[in-house]
């Protein structure tokens, strides 16, 4: 998937890489030594997670692949600016999100993110589903809709959200990031993240209820 990026990396062995290192240690070691095997290890750690985030955000697998490579190219170019004590993951997501926004602007394509399933912040770790959040616990026409129809309703609703609200939804509900991580990525206070999520859920609830009412009127 990331041939162009991986071509940047050497194949020689470094015994120091046998010991586990944090993301931050790997980036700083790469910055200081130029050993591309450290860079390769970072790419491998985030290949699946970051690509899945970009695929959901962009709704286009090929564009997600291009942006993934562009994001790690920026990591390579900007590693000298990475400050000790900073966390790598939010920094990487900030770069990737900015690259995704730039890619959308350049191509003028604003495809809907794929929200058929909740994302994972770790392997096999489920996060909350907006569909489950909005469907009433009581039986009703909407709660008894089949999964595909419910997902279609949710996709249509999220598509109408402003970009800032949609980004918050994808990062927290579907990528499974914590409020603090999302705040670091977006460069906003935690309270603003919570406020955006609250507003987004309100708007999605309104859209959900409109569909419910329309179905009820047609019955």
Number of C-alpha atoms within 10 A of each C-alpha: 13 15 8 12 18 18 10 14 15 13 11 8 10 10 6 9 12 8 6 9 14 11 18 18 14 21 24 19 17 20 20 11 10 13 17 19 21 24 25 19 17 19 18 12 11 16 16 12 16 23 21 21 25 27 20 25 25 24 19 17 14 12 16 24 19 19 26 29 22 19 23 21 16 15 20 17 11 12 15 13 9 16 11 11 7 10 15 20 16 19 17 18 21 19 21 26 22 16 21 23 15 13 19 15 11 9 9 9 12 16 13 17 20 21 21 17 15 20 27 20 20 12 9 8 10 16 18 16 15 19 22 11 11 18 18 11 9 9 9 11 10 21 17 12 12 9 12 10 12 18 18 13 17 20 17 14 18 23 14 14 16 10 13 13 20 19 20 25 23 23 24 24 22 25 26 21 20 14 19 16 20 26 22 19 21 22 13 12 14 17 12 15 25 16 14 18 21 14 14 21 18 13 17 22 19 14 18 21 15 12 15 15 13 11 12 11 8 6 6
